[in-house]
Protein backbone atom coordinates (compact mmCIF):
# COMPACT_ATOMS: atom_id res chain seq x y z
CA UNK A 1 0.00 0.00 0.00
CA UNK A 2 2.79 2.41 0.84
CA UNK A 3 4.45 1.73 -2.54
CA UNK A 4 1.19 2.54 -4.36
CA UNK A 5 0.88 5.85 -2.51
CA UNK A 6 4.49 6.73 -3.38
CA UNK A 7 3.86 6.00 -7.07
CA UNK A 8 0.80 8.27 -7.12
CA UNK A 9 2.83 11.13 -5.66
CA UNK A 10 5.52 10.92 -8.33
CA UNK A 11 4.27 13.18 -11.14
CA UNK A 12 7.06 12.26 -13.55
CA UNK A 13 6.15 8.60 -13.45
CA UNK A 14 3.28 9.02 -15.90
CA UNK A 15 4.44 11.90 -18.09
CA UNK A 16 3.09 11.74 -21.62
CA UNK A 17 4.54 14.19 -24.14
CA UNK A 18 2.04 16.39 -25.94
CA UNK A 19 1.20 15.77 -29.60
CA UNK A 20 2.88 18.80 -31.19
CA UNK A 21 2.36 18.22 -34.91
CA UNK A 22 -0.64 20.53 -35.28
CA UNK A 23 0.44 23.26 -32.85
CA UNK A 24 1.23 26.72 -34.15
CA UNK A 25 4.70 28.18 -33.69
CA UNK A 26 3.34 30.58 -31.07
CA UNK A 27 1.67 27.75 -29.16
CA UNK A 28 4.92 25.78 -29.24
CA UNK A 29 6.87 28.75 -27.89
CA UNK A 30 4.31 29.18 -25.10
CA UNK A 31 4.55 25.47 -24.30
CA UNK A 32 8.35 25.68 -24.11
CA UNK A 33 8.11 28.68 -21.79
CA UNK A 34 5.70 26.77 -19.55
CA UNK A 35 7.99 23.73 -19.46
CA UNK A 36 11.04 25.88 -18.69
CA UNK A 37 9.18 27.55 -15.81
CA UNK A 38 8.22 24.14 -14.45
CA UNK A 39 11.83 22.94 -14.72
CA UNK A 40 13.00 26.02 -12.80
CA UNK A 41 10.40 25.32 -10.13
CA UNK A 42 11.55 21.70 -9.82
CA UNK A 43 15.21 22.77 -9.67
CA UNK A 44 14.38 25.25 -6.89
CA UNK A 45 12.67 22.47 -4.94
CA UNK A 46 15.76 20.28 -5.37
CA UNK A 47 18.01 23.10 -4.17
CA UNK A 48 15.79 23.72 -1.15
CA UNK A 49 15.91 20.05 -0.20
CA UNK A 50 19.68 20.07 -0.56
CA UNK A 51 19.94 23.10 1.71
CA UNK A 52 17.68 21.45 4.29
CA UNK A 53 19.76 18.28 4.16
CA UNK A 54 22.99 20.24 4.56
CA UNK A 55 21.56 22.14 7.53
CA UNK A 56 20.43 18.91 9.18
CA UNK A 57 23.81 17.28 8.59
CA UNK A 58 25.58 20.31 10.07
CA UNK A 59 23.27 20.28 13.10
CA UNK A 60 23.76 16.58 13.81
CA UNK A 61 27.46 16.45 12.93
CA UNK A 62 29.54 15.45 15.91
CA UNK A 63 32.34 17.89 16.81
C-alpha positions in Angstrom: 0.0 0.0 0.0 2.8 2.4 0.8 4.4 1.7 -2.5 1.2 2.5 -4.4 0.9 5.9 -2.5 4.5 6.7 -3.4 3.9 6.0 -7.1 0.8 8.3 -7.1 2.8 11.1 -5.7 5.5 10.9 -8.3 4.3 13.2 -11.1 7.1 12.3 -13.5 6.2 8.6 -13.5 3.3 9.0 -15.9 4.4 11.9 -18.1 3.1 11.7 -21.6 4.5 14.2 -24.1 2.0 16.4 -25.9 1.2 15.8 -29.6 2.9 18.8 -31.2 2.4 18.2 -34.9 -0.6 20.5 -35.3 0.4 23.3 -32.9 1.2 26.7 -34.1 4.7 28.2 -33.7 3.3 30.6 -31.1 1.7 27.8 -29.2 4.9 25.8 -29.2 6.9 28.7 -27.9 4.3 29.2 -25.1 4.5 25.5 -24.3 8.3 25.7 -24.1 8.1 28.7 -21.8 5.7 26.8 -19.6 8.0 23.7 -19.5 11.0 25.9 -18.7 9.2 27.5 -15.8 8.2 24.1 -14.5 11.8 22.9 -14.7 13.0 26.0 -12.8 10.4 25.3 -10.1 11.5 21.7 -9.8 15.2 22.8 -9.7 14.4 25.3 -6.9 12.7 22.5 -4.9 15.8 20.3 -5.4 18.0 23.1 -4.2 15.8 23.7 -1.1 15.9 20.0 -0.2 19.7 20.1 -0.6 19.9 23.1 1.7 17.7 21.4 4.3 19.8 18.3 4.2 23.0 20.2 4.6 21.6 22.1 7.5 20.4 18.9 9.2 23.8 17.3 8.6 25.6 20.3 10.1 23.3 20.3 13.1 23.8 16.6 13.8 27.5 16.5 12.9 29.5 15.5 15.9 32.3 17.9 16.8 
